[in-house]
Amino acid sequence: MRIKQSSWLLIALITIMGTVSMLFAVPITILHTNDSHGAYIPRTIKSGDKIAYLGGYETLDYYLKQERKKAPRSIYLDAGDQQTGSVFASMPYDGVIGGAVIKAFNMLELEATVFGNHEFDYSYENTINLRELATYPFISTNLRSQYGTTIGLPYQIIKRDSLKIGIMGLTMTDLAERVKRENVKDIQIQPYKQAVDMYLDKLDAETDLIILLTHLGYEADSLLATTLDNRVDLIIGGHSHVQIEEPWPVNGIYIASAGSHLEMLGKLELDVVADRIASIKTTLIPLWQPEVLPQTKLSNFVRGIADSLETELGKTIATLPQTWQPNKFEETTVSRWMAEALKSEYQEAYKPDLAIINNGGLRKVIPAGPVTLKDMHELIPFGNYVVLFSCYGRDLLTMDELNKRNAQEKPYDIVQTGAKGWTTQICKGGHGHEKQIYEINGEELDPNKVYRIVSHDYLLGQWDKYLGFEPFDVQETGELILDAMIRQVKLQYGNSKE
């Protein structure tokens, strides 16, 4: 069959137009958050006589709408840990703990997220229920159920006009060390690159841009980037709470992160040419609350719950003599208080020799002065239950050595025993030698004696990480550690000294 000259000209023209179109950049704006941790209302910032408010879902909604007006070709993504950190996130809503957070992100028109470790804080069933409440997908490329299926979508393709964006999601491989192990015992976690490679060829053929939404931490993101090729264009990460202010390329792959607690909205302005990022501009937008926020469906929802929580939990229950400022990396006033208070709370019923807590379980600064139930809920946001267990004195020496190593190598994994129960002193022996003496409740530790410990189920489930020995004779109390600490703060610092 012969083709007429006019047809040849038409084919040539189409070919030329296609070639030229490849040279034109297609702009796309990516808005992103991570590690919001249930920050439903703004934080008060004081500077001299001036007061400003930073963050909150309403403020985020305001800025998202502003940015979407500026760039109609945009998408909004989140890099996990939407849950845990506020009463708003720890309350049941629609029968799911943290359901109110999902409802808020539905209204924020989030288009995709990834599972962070805090999405697994309560139970596997609760995690799946969170996913089912969401109108946006949880992308889960490397997490699989015991049946071999991914617990979220393995990937998602989002279209914006002619542009197709492929999104994969990765959750940390050490998830079982970050949450109660029973919550993730039925989950199979694939290595990052192995999971990405399963879908990379398909996504590369079908999309113009490939983004990894990750909840691994900045160092892990950087290391992952060195193992990937240029088919992956961008990593938007969470977990480390870092704010990346400038485009940060590693092995030709850009890494972005917006900090935490909705203090910033990340904004990436990209020009895409021939399946690659031709230019990128990074902006972190501070989420300062404007003087007037419009009334919206989201604002009515958040304010309604906030008012209810304030009525229920805003009552002052005690007055603190000094500021409680948690620090997961070192012993603090509040970590010492909590260990000692936990032992005191259960002394009459169970007669524990020692209390042990992990410092990372305390999350909110409470200034000296009035403390409310809401403050206590946000100080101890995890649903951990009080347990007791036994160990030998020699096991406690093992724990002490591990804690010393962790203080140098992994300070976020240190434990607190309380100054009154566990003490050490240096005694001088013969020939100038020094000996370290360990005491429990004023008596020298006996390596062969069985000691009774009060703690909570998260630390018990992570005994290899925090204790270095496996406890025995475990006894569950069925009581939340939060409730125990509320009783103690009322007892010790309540105005009525009840």
NORDA-V170287 format. One line per field, one symbol per residue. psi: psi as a letter, one per 20 degrees, with the letter a starting at -180 (. if undefined). burial: + if it has 9 or more other C-alpha atoms within 8 Angstrom, else -. A space follows every 50 residues. Layout:
psi: ???
burial: ???
This chain:
psi: pqpqhhgghggggggghgghhhipqoqppopqrqlhlkmhqqppppociq prppaqhggggghghghhhhnhnrqpqpkrlhrpirhhhiqqpkjppjhh gggghghilqiqrqprhiijhgrgghghhgghhpiqqopnhjpqrijiqq iaphrqpppocipppppqppqphkhiiirphhhjhjppoqqghggghhig gghhhiripppooqmhqgghgggghiirajhphqporagikqoohqpnpo kjpqpqqjcrkkhqpqpooqppplkqohqppppoopmpprhppqprhghg gghggggghgghiippiropirponqoiirprghhgggghhggghjgghi lqhqqprphiipippoqpbpprhgghhhgmiqlqqprqrqrqhhhhhggg gghgghhhhmiijqrpiphhhoqqqpppaqkjqqppppqoliqppohiqp qpppbrhghgikhhhhhjqorrlppphjpphghghgghhgghjqhil.
burial: -------+-------------+--+-++++++++++++++++-------- -+++++++++++++---+--+-++-++++++++++++++++++--+++++ ++++++++-+++++++++++++++-++++++-++-++++++++++----+ +++++++--+--+++++++++++-+++-+++-++--++-+-++-++--++ --++--++++++++++++--++-+++-+---++++++++-++-+--+--+ --+++++++++++++++++++++--+++-+++++--+++---+----+++ ++--++--++--++++++++--+++++++++++++++++++++-+++--- -++++++++++++++++++++++++++++++-++++++++++++++-++- -++-+++--+++++++++--+++-------------++++----+----- ++++++++++-++--++++-+--+-----+++-+++-++++-++----
